[in-house]
Amino acid sequence: MQLDENFAFLVLAIVEEIPKGKVITYGKLAEMAGYPRNSRLVGKVLSNSSYYGFYPCHRVVNVNGRTVPGWSQQRSLLENEGVSFKENGNVNLKKHLWV
């Protein structure tokens, strides 16, 4: 699958629904969008989300709860919403995973 605007808007519409204090993984987001094998494409959409407007992309983490490398603000944004982290620096998915 290639990145197109329909897919981008579908992904961003789901991201808009993630409540404060919750996170979702790239894979689960791809699955919800109907493309379970396209988690990397989800990441690409999110990395370009500012082109489409403001979306709470900080609420998307990898399957282990790891935040985006090099995006130091992501952790503080999540902590400000009440998301807790484990000792290894990953989000506590048992407590904060949405859906």
N, C-alpha and C positions, 0 to 999 in steps of 0.2 A: 504494500500500500504506500502511496505517496501522500505527502502532506498537502491537504487542500483546505480551503476556508470552511467548508461544511464540517469537516472533522475537527478543525480548530474550534469553531463555535460550539460544537457538541461537547468537547472536552472542557472548555471554559464554562459552559452552562452547568456542568456537573460540579466543577470547582467552586462556583458561586454558592452551591448548596451545602458545602461542608460547613458545619457549625463551628463557632469559636470553641476552642478547647479540644477539638478533634483533628485527626489527620487521616489521610488515605495514602495508599501506596500507588506508585505509577502503574503497577500491574493491575490492581483492583480498579483503578480509574479507566484503564484501557478496556478491561472486561465490561465495566458499566457502560462504556461508549459503544460496545458491540464489536470491539476489535481486540480480543484477549491476547493476541501475539504482538501487539504494537506498543509496548510500554516505552520503548525508546522514542517513538514518535510523539508520545504524550510529553515526554521530557522536552522535546524540540518545541512543541507548541507552548509549553510553559515558559521556556527560555525566551520566547518572543511575544509573550502575552501583553507586554506594554504597548505593542502595536495596536491591540484591540481595545485597550482600556485598562482599568484597574481590577485585578482579580486576586483573591487570597491564595496565591500560588505557594506561599510559605507553608501551607497546610498539606503539602504533598511531599512524601519522603520515600526512600527506597524500601524494599521488602524487609530489611532489618531495622528500619526506623532511623537510618542515617540521614542527616541533612545534606544539602548540596555542598560539596567541597568548594571552598572559596567564597561562600555566601555567609559571612559571619552574622549578618543581621537576622537570618532565618531563625536561629535558635532564640534570640531575644524576642522576636515577634511571637514565637510559639509560647515562650515562658510568660510573656505578658498576657496571654490568653489562658494561662493555667495549665499548660502542657508540661508534664514532668519528664525528666530524662533519667536514664539509668547511669550507673557509674561509668560505663564505656562510652558515654556521650550520645547514645542513641535514644530516640523517643521511646517511652514506655508504651509500646503498642497494645499490650494487654489492657491498659487503662484508657488509652486515647484513640484507638482505631475506630474510625467511622464506618458503619455498615457491616 
